[in-house]
Structures are given as C-alpha cells and as structure tokens.
Amino acid sequence: MKKDYKIAVAGTGYVGLSIATLLSQHHHVTAVDIIPKKVEMINNRKSPIQDDYIEKYLAEKDLDLTATLDLPAVDDAIWNAVETVDAASMKECAFHCVDCRIPSLRGSINDAIEDEGGIEQVNVFAQMLSQRQRVWDTASFTKYKALLDASGNPNLEQAIELAKELDQYELRPEIAEPWDYTEVILREKYPDLPEDLFQTPQAAWIGQKWLEQGDAAITDYGLIRRKDGGPLPCFRQEQAQQTQFQRGGMEMR
C-alpha cells in the first residue's frame, strides 16, 4: 500500500515551490514562508513566481498543498510546523531547507540536518541569527552575507563565529571590479594619483593579483576585507591552498 508522507518545505522560492508543487500531488505538503503575500497567493492557487509549470499545476492539479507563515527555524517554530501537518513527531515530518535568508549557507544547513544531532545545530544557528537581526541594520546583515560568500564554505559553527567577528570587517559596496580595488589600495598611500591611471588593463591585472593574495574579496555585495589588513578566513580547502601560494608572490612596497 502506498504510504502518504506529511512534508514541510521551508521557503517558496523557485526551488522550494517546485518541490512543494510536485510532492503535493501525492503527499500532504505545508509550504512555510515569511512573506504574507506569497502565502496568500499560494493558498489561492496562484504562483508568486513566474514559471509556466508551477502556474499550470497550481491552477489545474488537485494539490494537497497549504502555505503558512510559520517558518521552522527555532525549536518552538519547528513543533508548530509539525502540528500544522498533523504529524505525531518530527520523524513523521520531513523538513527540507531550500530557501533561507543566507543562500550561501543552504548546503551547510542541509548537511547539518542530515547529521545526527543536526537539527539542534541548525536551531542554535537560527537563534543566533534571530538575535543578531534584532541589533544589526541592513548594512550589517549585507556585510555578513558578503563575508560568508568570501570565506568559501563555512559550516554552521564557523558561520556563528564569523557573526561574532563581523565588526572586524568592512564592506565597500562601491567596489565591484579589480581596478576599483587597485584604486582603493593606491589612493590610501598616494591620494593625488590621476584618475585615468586606473582605467587600464594593467590596473585590472594588479587588482586581481592583490585579490588573489586573500586579503580582500569582491562579492556580489561589494568588496569585503578585514579592517586590520589581515587575511580573510578560507574554509574551502582548494581556495585556502591557492591563497597560501599566492601570498608568497606579489607584494606592494
């Protein structure tokens, strides 16, 4: 006899809503999100994202799908989600983290959940992030995401430590290209250099070589670096090896 599962999907972005739509053809699915408008649209069988297949399935298929604002992050919220899908325990309810506020940690969150005791580790991170969001402004939260992107692939324990050290870093959103970094570095020592000096392939090459030393990184959010000029943390092994090699090369005098 076919077994029907009770499933909670965290996040209703493209990946999350795709999974929820497909699974709800055969199982009871609760999609959780923090945006009220998206929840309302899904419950009215309208897609909050533009996708032909999702729109068609929501409009035409008999889906066992419900959306809710209860995001399973901290322990109380997880048990609220369990109750929402009428499960007897967490073992009866599959949680799948596919969309979170920090996309670069999606893999680390999923890895943690698969390990023994991983739910507790995710809870600790979620609680830390909730506490930080009460005191961080938008700029600080953006800086944190840039730091995580630049540091490679931290696990949740390392991500918590980076949050504690966030004040040691600066984010320069206006710096998006290697030649911009060259200009920043040189103007700190020689503020009167002409502007056209930095609009050259040589400036881009120099900036790229400095970036490869690992003291700064250009992310989607801008340039991130330590305020004391020290190296950025590297949690991706091949990235760390490359940085160690590069630091033995080019140096500005």
SULCOR-V896824 format. One line per field, one symbol per residue. ss: DSSP state (A for helix, B for strand, O for the rest). phi: phi as a letter, one per 30 degrees, with the letter a starting at -180 (. if undefined). Layout:
ss->???
phi->???
This chain:
ss->OOOOOBBBBBOOOAAAAAAAAAAOOOOBBBBBOOOAAAAAAAAOOOOOOOOAAAAAAAAAOOOOBBBBOOOOOOAAAAAAAAAAOOOOOAAABBBBBOOOOOAAAAAAAAAAAAOOOAAAAAAAAAAAAAAAAAAOOAAAAAAAAAAAAAOOOOOAAAAAAAAAOAAABBBBOOOOOAAAAAAAAAAAAOOOOOAAAAOOAAAAAAAAAAAAOOOBBBBOOBBBBBOOOOOOOOOOAAAAAAAAAAOOOOOOO
phi->.dccccbccdjbdddddddddddddbbdbcccaccedddddddcibddbdaedddddddcddccbbcbddddbdedddddddddchcdadddbdcbdcbbdbedceddddddddddideddddddddeddddddcddedddddddddddddjbdddddddddddceddcbccddcbbedddeddddddcbdcdddddccbdddddddddddddjdabccdckdcadddiddddbccedddddddddddcdbdc
